[in-house]
Amino acid sequence: MWIERAHLLTVVRRVLPYVALGVAFVALRWLAVGAITLAEQPPFIDNPLAHVGLLARLATALVVLGDYGLRSGRPVASVRG
């Protein structure tokens, strides 16, 4: 195969900066905002998905992603003058 299996130490060296950056972001957000997520839910009218379960949110995300993929995959009709 053309893909070689990487050593564990090499993988750790490559991934560690990203993990450190993620931890730093979460820590700074917690210090600045006081919470990692929203402190309170937004009103239903502003964000209805915040008031439903995980399955409904994931299903909606998949539908939107699929719709975006279908729309971006079709060629745009040219306008002739």
Secondary structure, 3 states (H helix, E strand, C coil): CCCCCCCHHHHHHHHHHHHHHHHHHHHHHHHHHCCCCCCCCCCCCCCHHHHCCHHHHHHHHHHHHHHHHHHHHCCCCCCCC
